[in-house]
Amino acid sequence: MSKPIIRMNAADLSNPNFGPAPADYIIEGEPIESAHEYYEKDGCAAGVWVCSPGRTLDENHNEDEFCTIIGGKVGLIDNETNSEEIFTAGDSFFLPKGSNLTWVIYETVSKYYFTSG
């Protein structure tokens, strides 16, 4: 039987799996990212993610994603309109699959996420 409630805690990143963001995504800086995935089943996943400052390109977001920012500051630029939305702790947003975005990490950012394939 699976666990009906899964508590997610940003403190689980105290022993992270850090690594550079994929080189083909990096536009500026040397962003380092880490994630702790709490749940993955049938194309859905939930976890916590952190990334240091930099700018990355996400031309075709590969899944639907709901996020809540835990800390830091991130800007998301819609590459179709060049408009930017800024998110800080407590803000939530949804990214539809196929979104064409630039992520601008102004301050090391952490988020909770839920994705669906």
Biopython code that builds the backbone (N, CA, C, O; Angstrom):
import numpy as np
from Bio.PDB.StructureBuilder import StructureBuilder

atoms = [
    (1, "MET", "N", (0.843, -1.184, 0.000)),
    (1, "MET", "CA", (0.000, 0.000, 0.000)),
    (1, "MET", "C", (0.884, 1.241, 0.000)),
    (1, "MET", "O", (1.852, 1.323, 0.756)),
    (2, "SER", "N", (0.549, 2.199, -0.845)),
    (2, "SER", "CA", (1.345, 3.422, -0.920)),
    (2, "SER", "C", (0.979, 4.359, 0.220)),
    (2, "SER", "O", (-0.089, 4.250, 0.822)),
    (3, "LYS", "N", (1.871, 5.259, 0.493)),
    (3, "LYS", "CA", (1.682, 6.247, 1.543)),
    (3, "LYS", "C", (0.681, 7.298, 1.064)),
    (3, "LYS", "O", (0.909, 7.902, 0.016)),
    (4, "PRO", "N", (-0.432, 7.548, 1.793)),
    (4, "PRO", "CA", (-1.454, 8.480, 1.313)),
    (4, "PRO", "C", (-1.053, 9.951, 1.396)),
    (4, "PRO", "O", (-1.571, 10.772, 0.640)),
    (5, "ILE", "N", (-0.146, 10.292, 2.297)),
    (5, "ILE", "CA", (0.292, 11.685, 2.451)),
    (5, "ILE", "C", (1.814, 11.695, 2.457)),
    (5, "ILE", "O", (2.448, 10.954, 3.207)),
    (6, "ILE", "N", (2.384, 12.534, 1.622)),
    (6, "ILE", "CA", (3.841, 12.643, 1.540)),
    (6, "ILE", "C", (4.226, 14.070, 1.897)),
    (6, "ILE", "O", (3.894, 15.011, 1.176)),
    (7, "ARG", "N", (4.929, 14.226, 3.014)),
    (7, "ARG", "CA", (5.392, 15.559, 3.422)),
    (7, "ARG", "C", (6.635, 15.922, 2.618)),
    (7, "ARG", "O", (7.585, 15.143, 2.536)),
    (8, "MET", "N", (6.615, 17.112, 2.029)),
    (8, "MET", "CA", (7.769, 17.600, 1.277)),
    (8, "MET", "C", (8.438, 18.691, 2.102)),
    (8, "MET", "O", (7.763, 19.546, 2.675)),
    (9, "ASN", "N", (9.772, 18.660, 2.160)),
    (9, "ASN", "CA", (10.508, 19.562, 3.022)),
    (9, "ASN", "C", (11.752, 20.059, 2.287)),
    (9, "ASN", "O", (12.577, 19.260, 1.843)),
    (10, "ALA", "N", (11.881, 21.357, 2.164)),
    (10, "ALA", "CA", (13.043, 21.931, 1.482)),
    (10, "ALA", "C", (14.342, 21.567, 2.185)),
    (10, "ALA", "O", (15.404, 21.597, 1.563)),
    (11, "ALA", "N", (14.283, 21.223, 3.472)),
    (11, "ALA", "CA", (15.487, 20.835, 4.202)),
    (11, "ALA", "C", (16.103, 19.564, 3.627)),
    (11, "ALA", "O", (17.278, 19.291, 3.873)),
    (12, "ASP", "N", (15.341, 18.784, 2.867)),
    (12, "ASP", "CA", (15.894, 17.581, 2.246)),
    (12, "ASP", "C", (16.977, 17.922, 1.235)),
    (12, "ASP", "O", (17.697, 17.031, 0.785)),
    (13, "LEU", "N", (17.106, 19.176, 0.872)),
    (13, "LEU", "CA", (18.169, 19.588, -0.042)),
    (13, "LEU", "C", (19.480, 19.841, 0.695)),
    (13, "LEU", "O", (20.455, 20.284, 0.089)),
    (14, "SER", "N", (19.511, 19.559, 2.021)),
    (14, "SER", "CA", (20.752, 19.731, 2.767)),
    (14, "SER", "C", (21.787, 18.694, 2.329)),
    (14, "SER", "O", (22.981, 18.881, 2.561)),
    (15, "ASN", "N", (21.348, 17.615, 1.706)),
    (15, "ASN", "CA", (22.250, 16.610, 1.145)),
    (15, "ASN", "C", (21.897, 16.448, -0.331)),
    (15, "ASN", "O", (21.446, 15.384, -0.754)),
    (16, "PRO", "N", (22.103, 17.505, -1.109)),
    (16, "PRO", "CA", (21.582, 17.533, -2.477)),
    (16, "PRO", "C", (22.432, 16.775, -3.483)),
    (16, "PRO", "O", (23.570, 16.390, -3.215)),
    (17, "ASN", "N", (21.846, 16.582, -4.623)),
    (17, "ASN", "CA", (22.525, 16.016, -5.780)),
    (17, "ASN", "C", (22.801, 17.182, -6.733)),
    (17, "ASN", "O", (22.164, 17.299, -7.781)),
    (18, "PHE", "N", (23.751, 18.039, -6.363)),
    (18, "PHE", "CA", (24.032, 19.240, -7.147)),
    (18, "PHE", "C", (24.775, 18.914, -8.426)),
    (18, "PHE", "O", (25.558, 17.967, -8.495)),
    (19, "GLY", "N", (24.510, 19.718, -9.429)),
    (19, "GLY", "CA", (25.221, 19.603, -10.694)),
    (19, "GLY", "C", (24.899, 20.803, -11.547)),
    (19, "GLY", "O", (23.912, 21.499, -11.309)),
    (20, "PRO", "N", (25.729, 21.048, -12.543)),
    (20, "PRO", "CA", (25.444, 22.183, -13.420)),
    (20, "PRO", "C", (24.172, 21.950, -14.222)),
    (20, "PRO", "O", (23.827, 20.814, -14.547)),
    (21, "ALA", "N", (23.488, 23.028, -14.531)),
    (21, "ALA", "CA", (22.344, 22.933, -15.437)),
    (21, "ALA", "C", (22.875, 22.406, -16.768)),
    (21, "ALA", "O", (24.043, 22.629, -17.087)),
    (22, "PRO", "N", (22.050, 21.715, -17.552)),
    (22, "PRO", "CA", (22.521, 21.203, -18.845)),
    (22, "PRO", "C", (23.110, 22.324, -19.709)),
    (22, "PRO", "O", (22.492, 23.375, -19.884)),
    (23, "ALA", "N", (24.301, 22.089, -20.241)),
    (23, "ALA", "CA", (25.043, 23.117, -20.978)),
    (23, "ALA", "C", (24.250, 23.707, -22.135)),
    (23, "ALA", "O", (24.375, 24.898, -22.420)),
    (24, "ASP", "N", (23.440, 22.901, -22.806)),
    (24, "ASP", "CA", (22.698, 23.420, -23.956)),
    (24, "ASP", "C", (21.527, 24.315, -23.558)),
    (24, "ASP", "O", (20.896, 24.922, -24.423)),
    (25, "TYR", "N", (21.227, 24.405, -22.251)),
    (25, "TYR", "CA", (20.177, 25.300, -21.763)),
    (25, "TYR", "C", (20.737, 26.630, -21.255)),
    (25, "TYR", "O", (20.013, 27.624, -21.201)),
    (26, "ILE", "N", (22.018, 26.655, -20.883)),
    (26, "ILE", "CA", (22.603, 27.833, -20.233)),
    (26, "ILE", "C", (22.830, 28.955, -21.238)),
    (26, "ILE", "O", (23.458, 28.766, -22.280)),
    (27, "ILE", "N", (22.298, 30.137, -20.893)),
    (27, "ILE", "CA", (22.494, 31.344, -21.693)),
    (27, "ILE", "C", (23.540, 32.234, -21.035)),
    (27, "ILE", "O", (24.351, 32.866, -21.712)),
    (28, "GLU", "N", (23.511, 32.275, -19.691)),
    (28, "GLU", "CA", (24.370, 33.195, -18.949)),
    (28, "GLU", "C", (24.656, 32.617, -17.571)),
    (28, "GLU", "O", (23.784, 32.002, -16.955)),
    (29, "GLY", "N", (25.883, 32.816, -17.087)),
    (29, "GLY", "CA", (26.250, 32.364, -15.755)),
    (29, "GLY", "C", (26.593, 30.883, -15.730)),
    (29, "GLY", "O", (26.781, 30.246, -16.767)),
    (30, "GLU", "N", (26.669, 30.356, -14.516)),
    (30, "GLU", "CA", (26.973, 28.944, -14.305)),
    (30, "GLU", "C", (25.985, 28.368, -13.297)),
    (30, "GLU", "O", (26.387, 27.967, -12.205)),
    (31, "PRO", "N", (24.706, 28.321, -13.642)),
    (31, "PRO", "CA", (23.714, 27.851, -12.679)),
    (31, "PRO", "C", (23.931, 26.387, -12.287)),
    (31, "PRO", "O", (24.154, 25.519, -13.131)),
    (32, "ILE", "N", (23.859, 26.150, -10.986)),
    (32, "ILE", "CA", (23.964, 24.803, -10.418)),
    (32, "ILE", "C", (22.591, 24.458, -9.864)),
    (32, "ILE", "O", (21.979, 25.267, -9.167)),
    (33, "GLU", "N", (22.103, 23.256, -10.172)),
    (33, "GLU", "CA", (20.766, 22.886, -9.732)),
    (33, "GLU", "C", (20.760, 21.544, -9.020)),
    (33, "GLU", "O", (21.654, 20.715, -9.193)),
    (34, "SER", "N", (19.727, 21.358, -8.217)),
    (34, "SER", "CA", (19.531, 20.113, -7.497)),
    (34, "SER", "C", (18.044, 19.893, -7.299)),
    (34, "SER", "O", (17.259, 20.840, -7.290)),
    (35, "ALA", "N", (17.670, 18.642, -7.141)),
    (35, "ALA", "CA", (16.262, 18.318, -6.899)),
    (35, "ALA", "C", (16.168, 17.110, -5.985)),
    (35, "ALA", "O", (17.057, 16.258, -5.960)),
    (36, "HIS", "N", (15.092, 17.050, -5.245)),
    (36, "HIS", "CA", (14.750, 15.863, -4.456)),
    (36, "HIS", "C", (13.328, 15.494, -4.854)),
    (36, "HIS", "O", (12.384, 16.232, -4.569)),
    (37, "GLU", "N", (13.182, 14.366, -5.504)),
    (37, "GLU", "CA", (11.862, 13.934, -5.963)),
    (37, "GLU", "C", (11.232, 13.029, -4.909)),
    (37, "GLU", "O", (11.810, 12.012, -4.524)),
    (38, "TYR", "N", (10.052, 13.406, -4.451)),
    (38, "TYR", "CA", (9.341, 12.650, -3.423)),
    (38, "TYR", "C", (8.410, 11.606, -4.013)),
    (38, "TYR", "O", (8.120, 10.589, -3.383)),
    (39, "TYR", "N", (7.947, 11.867, -5.225)),
    (39, "TYR", "CA", (6.938, 10.994, -5.816)),
    (39, "TYR", "C", (7.108, 10.978, -7.323)),
    (39, "TYR", "O", (7.352, 12.011, -7.948)),
    (40, "GLU", "N", (6.974, 9.776, -7.904)),
    (40, "GLU", "CA", (6.992, 9.642, -9.360)),
    (40, "GLU", "C", (6.184, 8.403, -9.712)),
    (40, "GLU", "O", (6.500, 7.297, -9.273)),
    (41, "LYS", "N", (5.144, 8.597, -10.507)),
    (41, "LYS", "CA", (4.312, 7.473, -10.924)),
    (41, "LYS", "C", (3.446, 7.906, -12.104)),
    (41, "LYS", "O", (2.873, 8.996, -12.100)),
    (42, "ASP", "N", (3.359, 7.051, -13.099)),
    (42, "ASP", "CA", (2.463, 7.253, -14.240)),
    (42, "ASP", "C", (2.609, 8.629, -14.893)),
    (42, "ASP", "O", (1.610, 9.250, -15.258)),
    (43, "GLY", "N", (3.840, 9.105, -15.040)),
    (43, "GLY", "CA", (4.075, 10.383, -15.709)),
    (43, "GLY", "C", (3.910, 11.610, -14.837)),
    (43, "GLY", "O", (4.041, 12.734, -15.322)),
    (44, "CYS", "N", (3.623, 11.413, -13.551)),
    (44, "CYS", "CA", (3.497, 12.530, -12.603)),
    (44, "CYS", "C", (4.681, 12.495, -11.643)),
    (44, "CYS", "O", (5.190, 11.423, -11.314)),
    (45, "ALA", "N", (5.116, 13.670, -11.196)),
    (45, "ALA", "CA", (6.213, 13.747, -10.237)),
    (45, "ALA", "C", (6.000, 14.952, -9.330)),
    (45, "ALA", "O", (5.406, 15.952, -9.735)),
    (46, "ALA", "N", (6.494, 14.846, -8.096)),
    (46, "ALA", "CA", (6.426, 15.946, -7.135)),
    (46, "ALA", "C", (7.732, 15.984, -6.363)),
    (46, "ALA", "O", (8.292, 14.946, -6.009)),
    (47, "GLY", "N", (8.215, 17.214, -6.105)),
    (47, "GLY", "CA", (9.461, 17.328, -5.377)),
    (47, "GLY", "C", (9.827, 18.765, -5.088)),
    (47, "GLY", "O", (8.999, 19.672, -5.167)),
    (48, "VAL", "N", (11.099, 18.948, -4.748)),
    (48, "VAL", "CA", (11.647, 20.264, -4.457)),
    (48, "VAL", "C", (12.892, 20.436, -5.330)),
    (48, "VAL", "O", (13.633, 19.481, -5.562)),
    (49, "TRP", "N", (13.114, 21.662, -5.809)),
    (49, "TRP", "CA", (14.212, 21.963, -6.734)),
    (49, "TRP", "C", (14.859, 23.261, -6.298)),
    (49, "TRP", "O", (14.182, 24.153, -5.788)),
    (50, "VAL", "N", (16.172, 23.377, -6.495)),
    (50, "VAL", "CA", (16.899, 24.606, -6.192)),
    (50, "VAL", "C", (17.888, 24.875, -7.322)),
    (50, "VAL", "O", (18.427, 23.947, -7.925)),
    (51, "CYS", "N", (18.119, 26.165, -7.602)),
    (51, "CYS", "CA", (19.070, 26.541, -8.653)),
    (51, "CYS", "C", (19.737, 27.864, -8.281)),
    (51, "CYS", "O", (19.085, 28.791, -7.800)),
    (52, "SER", "N", (21.046, 27.932, -8.513)),
    (52, "SER", "CA", (21.800, 29.161, -8.255)),
    (52, "SER", "C", (21.626, 30.130, -9.431)),
    (52, "SER", "O", (21.126, 29.737, -10.485)),
    (53, "PRO", "N", (22.036, 31.395, -9.257)),
    (53, "PRO", "CA", (21.807, 32.409, -10.287)),
    (53, "PRO", "C", (22.373, 32.056, -11.661)),
    (53, "PRO", "O", (23.406, 31.401, -11.798)),
    (54, "GLY", "N", (21.645, 32.521, -12.662)),
    (54, "GLY", "CA", (22.012, 32.313, -14.056)),
    (54, "GLY", "C", (20.787, 32.492, -14.929)),
    (54, "GLY", "O", (19.708, 32.840, -14.449)),
    (55, "ARG", "N", (20.964, 32.251, -16.204)),
    (55, "ARG", "CA", (19.872, 32.394, -17.174)),
    (55, "ARG", "C", (19.880, 31.148, -18.048)),
    (55, "ARG", "O", (20.909, 30.782, -18.616)),
    (56, "THR", "N", (18.699, 30.488, -18.154)),
    (56, "THR", "CA", (18.600, 29.266, -18.953)),
    (56, "THR", "C", (17.425, 29.344, -19.918)),
    (56, "THR", "O", (16.432, 30.029, -19.669)),
    (57, "LEU", "N", (17.565, 28.631, -21.014)),
    (57, "LEU", "CA", (16.538, 28.595, -22.048)),
    (57, "LEU", "C", (15.748, 27.295, -21.938)),
    (57, "LEU", "O", (16.326, 26.214, -21.829)),
    (58, "ASP", "N", (14.434, 27.412, -21.969)),
    (58, "ASP", "CA", (13.516, 26.265, -21.898)),
    (58, "ASP", "C", (12.536, 26.435, -23.057)),
    (58, "ASP", "O", (11.395, 26.853, -22.863)),
    (59, "GLU", "N", (12.997, 26.103, -24.266)),
    (59, "GLU", "CA", (12.240, 26.415, -25.485)),
    (59, "GLU", "C", (10.965, 25.609, -25.674)),
    (59, "GLU", "O", (10.040, 26.062, -26.347)),
    (60, "ASN", "N", (10.907, 24.431, -25.092)),
    (60, "ASN", "CA", (9.724, 23.583, -25.254)),
    (60, "ASN", "C", (9.525, 22.805, -23.960)),
    (60, "ASN", "O", (9.876, 21.629, -23.863)),
    (61, "HIS", "N", (8.949, 23.492, -22.956)),
    (61, "HIS", "CA", (8.771, 22.870, -21.639)),
    (61, "HIS", "C", (8.116, 21.505, -21.830)),
    (61, "HIS", "O", (7.054, 21.405, -22.444)),
    (62, "ASN", "N", (8.747, 20.456, -21.306)),
    (62, "ASN", "CA", (8.358, 19.098, -21.678)),
    (62, "ASN", "C", (7.216, 18.483, -20.877)),
    (62, "ASN", "O", (6.916, 17.302, -21.052)),
    (63, "GLU", "N", (6.570, 19.257, -20.001)),
    (63, "GLU", "CA", (5.455, 18.735, -19.208)),
    (63, "GLU", "C", (4.649, 19.893, -18.634)),
    (63, "GLU", "O", (5.132, 21.024, -18.583)),
    (64, "ASP", "N", (3.431, 19.616, -18.204)),
    (64, "ASP", "CA", (2.673, 20.601, -17.433)),
    (64, "ASP", "C", (3.301, 20.646, -16.049)),
    (64, "ASP", "O", (3.654, 19.605, -15.495)),
    (65, "GLU", "N", (3.445, 21.858, -15.477)),
    (65, "GLU", "CA", (4.112, 21.982, -14.180)),
    (65, "GLU", "C", (3.459, 23.073, -13.339)),
    (65, "GLU", "O", (3.225, 24.187, -13.808)),
    (66, "PHE", "N", (3.170, 22.727, -12.083)),
    (66, "PHE", "CA", (2.698, 23.687, -11.091)),
    (66, "PHE", "C", (3.824, 23.870, -10.085)),
    (66, "PHE", "O", (4.407, 22.890, -9.621)),
    (67, "CYS", "N", (4.138, 25.128, -9.740)),
    (67, "CYS", "CA", (5.245, 25.429, -8.830)),
    (67, "CYS", "C", (4.820, 26.419, -7.756)),
    (67, "CYS", "O", (3.961, 27.272, -7.981)),
    (68, "THR", "N", (5.431, 26.293, -6.590)),
    (68, "THR", "CA", (5.353, 27.299, -5.536)),
    (68, "THR", "C", (6.781, 27.630, -5.123)),
    (68, "THR", "O", (7.553, 26.741, -4.762)),
    (69, "ILE", "N", (7.127, 28.910, -5.178)),
    (69, "ILE", "CA", (8.471, 29.350, -4.807)),
    (69, "ILE", "C", (8.593, 29.332, -3.285)),
    (69, "ILE", "O", (7.734, 29.850, -2.573)),
    (70, "ILE", "N", (9.678, 28.725, -2.801)),
    (70, "ILE", "CA", (9.949, 28.643, -1.362)),
    (70, "ILE", "C", (10.860, 29.786, -0.939)),
    (70, "ILE", "O", (10.664, 30.387, 0.118)),
    (71, "GLY", "N", (11.855, 30.085, -1.763)),
    (71, "GLY", "CA", (12.799, 31.145, -1.440)),
    (71, "GLY", "C", (13.518, 31.618, -2.690)),
    (71, "GLY", "O", (13.532, 30.931, -3.711)),
    (72, "GLY", "N", (14.114, 32.796, -2.601)),
    (72, "GLY", "CA", (14.857, 33.347, -3.724)),
    (72, "GLY", "C", (13.991, 34.161, -4.659)),
    (72, "GLY", "O", (12.872, 34.550, -4.322)),
    (73, "LYS", "N", (14.531, 34.411, -5.841)),
    (73, "LYS", "CA", (13.835, 35.256, -6.820)),
    (73, "LYS", "C", (14.133, 34.745, -8.223)),
    (73, "LYS", "O", (15.292, 34.556, -8.594)),
    (74, "VAL", "N", (13.071, 34.523, -9.000)),
    (74, "VAL", "CA", (13.207, 34.031, -10.366)),
    (74, "VAL", "C", (12.304, 34.841, -11.287)),
    (74, "VAL", "O", (11.194, 35.220, -10.914)),
    (75, "GLY", "N", (12.789, 35.098, -12.480)),
    (75, "GLY", "CA", (11.970, 35.706, -13.518)),
    (75, "GLY", "C", (11.734, 34.684, -14.615)),
    (75, "GLY", "O", (12.643, 33.939, -14.982)),
    (76, "LEU", "N", (10.522, 34.648, -15.137)),
    (76, "LEU", "CA", (10.200, 33.793, -16.276)),
    (76, "LEU", "C", (9.817, 34.691, -17.436)),
    (76, "LEU", "O", (8.859, 35.460, -17.348)),
    (77, "ILE", "N", (10.565, 34.593, -18.519)),
    (77, "ILE", "CA", (10.299, 35.392, -19.711)),
    (77, "ILE", "C", (9.598, 34.513, -20.732)),
    (77, "ILE", "O", (10.094, 33.445, -21.091)),
    (78, "ASP", "N", (8.439, 34.968, -21.198)),
    (78, "ASP", "CA", (7.735, 34.303, -22.293)),
    (78, "ASP", "C", (8.460, 34.716, -23.568)),
    (78, "ASP", "O", (8.403, 35.880, -23.965)),
    (79, "ASN", "N", (9.134, 33.780, -24.207)),
    (79, "ASN", "CA", (9.940, 34.112, -25.382)),
    (79, "ASN", "C", (9.107, 34.500, -26.598)),
    (79, "ASN", "O", (9.650, 35.026, -27.569)),
    (80, "GLU", "N", (7.809, 34.253, -26.565)),
    (80, "GLU", "CA", (6.927, 34.659, -27.664)),
    (80, "GLU", "C", (6.583, 36.150, -27.572)),
    (80, "GLU", "O", (6.488, 36.831, -28.593)),
    (81, "THR", "N", (6.397, 36.653, -26.344)),
    (81, "THR", "CA", (5.973, 38.044, -26.140)),
    (81, "THR", "C", (7.066, 38.916, -25.523)),
    (81, "THR", "O", (6.946, 40.140, -25.500)),
    (82, "ASN", "N", (8.139, 38.281, -25.021)),
    (82, "ASN", "CA", (9.224, 38.946, -24.318)),
    (82, "ASN", "C", (8.771, 39.569, -22.997)),
    (82, "ASN", "O", (9.473, 40.421, -22.451)),
    (83, "SER", "N", (7.621, 39.164, -22.477)),
    (83, "SER", "CA", (7.158, 39.676, -21.183)),
    (83, "SER", "C", (7.727, 38.804, -20.066)),
    (83, "SER", "O", (7.899, 37.595, -20.223)),
    (84, "GLU", "N", (8.013, 39.447, -18.935)),
    (84, "GLU", "CA", (8.615, 38.756, -17.798)),
    (84, "GLU", "C", (7.706, 38.845, -16.584)),
    (84, "GLU", "O", (7.128, 39.892, -16.294)),
    (85, "GLU", "N", (7.591, 37.731, -15.883)),
    (85, "GLU", "CA", (6.909, 37.669, -14.590)),
    (85, "GLU", "C", (7.970, 37.336, -13.548)),
    (85, "GLU", "O", (8.793, 36.445, -13.757)),
    (86, "ILE", "N", (7.951, 38.056, -12.420)),
    (86, "ILE", "CA", (8.893, 37.829, -11.324)),
    (86, "ILE", "C", (8.168, 37.079, -10.214)),
    (86, "ILE", "O", (7.028, 37.399, -9.876)),
    (87, "PHE", "N", (8.846, 36.068, -9.646)),
    (87, "PHE", "CA", (8.267, 35.269, -8.567)),
    (87, "PHE", "C", (9.242, 35.201, -7.399)),
    (87, "PHE", "O", (10.448, 35.037, -7.584)),
    (88, "THR", "N", (8.691, 35.330, -6.183)),
    (88, "THR", "CA", (9.463, 35.217, -4.947)),
    (88, "THR", "C", (8.706, 34.297, -3.989)),
    (88, "THR", "O", (7.648, 33.768, -4.330)),
    (89, "ALA", "N", (9.255, 34.115, -2.800)),
    (89, "ALA", "CA", (8.690, 33.176, -1.824)),
    (89, "ALA", "C", (7.188, 33.374, -1.643)),
    (89, "ALA", "O", (6.710, 34.488, -1.429)),
    (90, "GLY", "N", (6.460, 32.268, -1.734)),
    (90, "GLY", "CA", (5.012, 32.278, -1.561)),
    (90, "GLY", "C", (4.235, 32.364, -2.858)),
    (90, "GLY", "O", (3.040, 32.067, -2.880)),
    (91, "ASP", "N", (4.890, 32.767, -3.949)),
    (91, "ASP", "CA", (4.210, 32.862, -5.246)),
    (91, "ASP", "C", (4.083, 31.480, -5.883)),
    (91, "ASP", "O", (4.960, 30.628, -5.734)),
    (92, "SER", "N", (2.983, 31.276, -6.588)),
    (92, "SER", "CA", (2.745, 30.028, -7.319)),
    (92, "SER", "C", (2.447, 30.345, -8.777)),
    (92, "SER", "O", (1.962, 31.427, -9.106)),
    (93, "PHE", "N", (2.746, 29.384, -9.646)),
    (93, "PHE", "CA", (2.464, 29.563, -11.070)),
    (93, "PHE", "C", (2.330, 28.210, -11.749)),
    (93, "PHE", "O", (2.729, 27.178, -11.209)),
    (94, "PHE", "N", (1.756, 28.241, -12.953)),
    (94, "PHE", "CA", (1.560, 27.043, -13.765)),
    (94, "PHE", "C", (2.217, 27.250, -15.121)),
    (94, "PHE", "O", (2.052, 28.300, -15.741)),
    (95, "LEU", "N", (2.961, 26.247, -15.582)),
    (95, "LEU", "CA", (3.607, 26.282, -16.897)),
    (95, "LEU", "C", (3.020, 25.172, -17.760)),
    (95, "LEU", "O", (3.218, 23.995, -17.459)),
    (96, "PRO", "N", (2.306, 25.520, -18.821)),
    (96, "PRO", "CA", (1.770, 24.486, -19.708)),
    (96, "PRO", "C", (2.880, 23.805, -20.516)),
    (96, "PRO", "O", (3.886, 24.424, -20.865)),
    (97, "LYS", "N", (2.675, 22.547, -20.794)),
    (97, "LYS", "CA", (3.585, 21.801, -21.660)),
    (97, "LYS", "C", (3.739, 22.560, -22.980)),
    (97, "LYS", "O", (2.760, 23.050, -23.544)),
    (98, "GLY", "N", (4.978, 22.649, -23.461)),
    (98, "GLY", "CA", (5.251, 23.341, -24.718)),
    (98, "GLY", "C", (5.599, 24.809, -24.562)),
    (98, "GLY", "O", (5.915, 25.468, -25.553)),
    (99, "SER", "N", (5.549, 25.346, -23.333)),
    (99, "SER", "CA", (5.893, 26.757, -23.117)),
    (99, "SER", "C", (7.308, 27.039, -23.609)),
    (99, "SER", "O", (8.195, 26.192, -23.504)),
    (100, "ASN", "N", (7.508, 28.242, -24.147)),
    (100, "ASN", "CA", (8.800, 28.690, -24.652)),
    (100, "ASN", "C", (9.285, 29.791, -23.713)),
    (100, "ASN", "O", (8.832, 30.932, -23.805)),
    (101, "LEU", "N", (10.208, 29.449, -22.808)),
    (101, "LEU", "CA", (10.567, 30.329, -21.696)),
    (101, "LEU", "C", (12.066, 30.542, -21.576)),
    (101, "LEU", "O", (12.871, 29.737, -22.045)),
    (102, "THR", "N", (12.418, 31.652, -20.932)),
    (102, "THR", "CA", (13.757, 31.861, -20.407)),
    (102, "THR", "C", (13.615, 32.020, -18.898)),
    (102, "THR", "O", (12.827, 32.837, -18.422)),
    (103, "TRP", "N", (14.388, 31.230, -18.149)),
    (103, "TRP", "CA", (14.420, 31.330, -16.693)),
    (103, "TRP", "C", (15.569, 32.259, -16.321)),
    (103, "TRP", "O", (16.704, 32.044, -16.745)),
    (104, "VAL", "N", (15.278, 33.296, -15.530)),
    (104, "VAL", "CA", (16.305, 34.207, -15.037)),
    (104, "VAL", "C", (16.335, 34.056, -13.519)),
    (104, "VAL", "O", (15.445, 34.539, -12.819)),
    (105, "ILE", "N", (17.358, 33.386, -13.025)),
    (105, "ILE", "CA", (17.495, 33.171, -11.581)),
    (105, "ILE", "C", (18.289, 34.355, -11.033)),
    (105, "ILE", "O", (19.508, 34.424, -11.194)),
    (106, "TYR", "N", (17.585, 35.288, -10.381)),
    (106, "TYR", "CA", (18.217, 36.488, -9.829)),
    (106, "TYR", "C", (18.907, 36.192, -8.507)),
    (106, "TYR", "O", (20.001, 36.693, -8.246)),
    (107, "GLU", "N", (18.264, 35.374, -7.668)),
    (107, "GLU", "CA", (18.802, 34.929, -6.381)),
    (107, "GLU", "C", (18.553, 33.432, -6.319)),
    (107, "GLU", "O", (17.534, 32.955, -6.817)),
    (108, "THR", "N", (19.467, 32.687, -5.716)),
    (108, "THR", "CA", (19.261, 31.239, -5.625)),
    (108, "THR", "C", (17.813, 30.975, -5.263)),
    (108, "THR", "O", (17.304, 31.483, -4.264)),
    (109, "VAL", "N", (17.159, 30.174, -6.090)),
    (109, "VAL", "CA", (15.720, 29.966, -5.962)),
    (109, "VAL", "C", (15.438, 28.510, -5.609)),
    (109, "VAL", "O", (16.127, 27.599, -6.065)),
    (110, "SER", "N", (14.418, 28.314, -4.792)),
    (110, "SER", "CA", (13.943, 26.963, -4.493)),
    (110, "SER", "C", (12.438, 26.942, -4.696)),
    (110, "SER", "O", (11.746, 27.934, -4.467)),
    (111, "LYS", "N", (11.946, 25.779, -5.134)),
    (111, "LYS", "CA", (10.515, 25.661, -5.410)),
    (111, "LYS", "C", (10.046, 24.244, -5.125)),
    (111, "LYS", "O", (10.809, 23.283, -5.222)),
    (112, "TYR", "N", (8.768, 24.142, -4.769)),
    (112, "TYR", "CA", (8.077, 22.862, -4.797)),
    (112, "TYR", "C", (7.459, 22.751, -6.179)),
    (112, "TYR", "O", (7.024, 23.751, -6.749)),
    (113, "TYR", "N", (7.416, 21.535, -6.722)),
    (113, "TYR", "CA", (6.838, 21.364, -8.052)),
    (113, "TYR", "C", (5.986, 20.104, -8.127)),
    (113, "TYR", "O", (6.186, 19.143, -7.385)),
    (114, "PHE", "N", (5.036, 20.143, -9.044)),
    (114, "PHE", "CA", (4.265, 18.970, -9.442)),
    (114, "PHE", "C", (4.216, 18.976, -10.961)),
    (114, "PHE", "O", (3.814, 19.971, -11.565)),
    (115, "THR", "N", (4.620, 17.880, -11.581)),
    (115, "THR", "CA", (4.610, 17.798, -13.039)),
    (115, "THR", "C", (3.738, 16.642, -13.506)),
    (115, "THR", "O", (3.564, 15.637, -12.817)),
    (116, "SER", "N", (3.208, 16.824, -14.685)),
    (116, "SER", "CA", (2.416, 15.782, -15.325)),
    (116, "SER", "C", (2.785, 15.757, -16.796)),
    (116, "SER", "O", (2.689, 16.765, -17.496)),
    (117, "GLY", "N", (3.208, 14.584, -17.253)),
    (117, "GLY", "CA", (3.769, 14.342, -18.515)),
    (117, "GLY", "C", (3.247, 14.717, -19.771)),
    (117, "GLY", "O", (3.857, 14.434, -20.802)),
]
sb = StructureBuilder()
sb.init_structure("model")
sb.init_model(0)
sb.init_chain("A")
sb.init_seg("    ")
for serial, (resi, resn, name, xyz) in enumerate(atoms, 1):
    if name == "N":
        sb.init_residue(resn, " ", resi, " ")
    sb.init_atom(name, np.array(xyz, "f"), 0.0, 1.0, " ", f" {name:<3s}", serial, name[0])
structure = sb.get_structure()
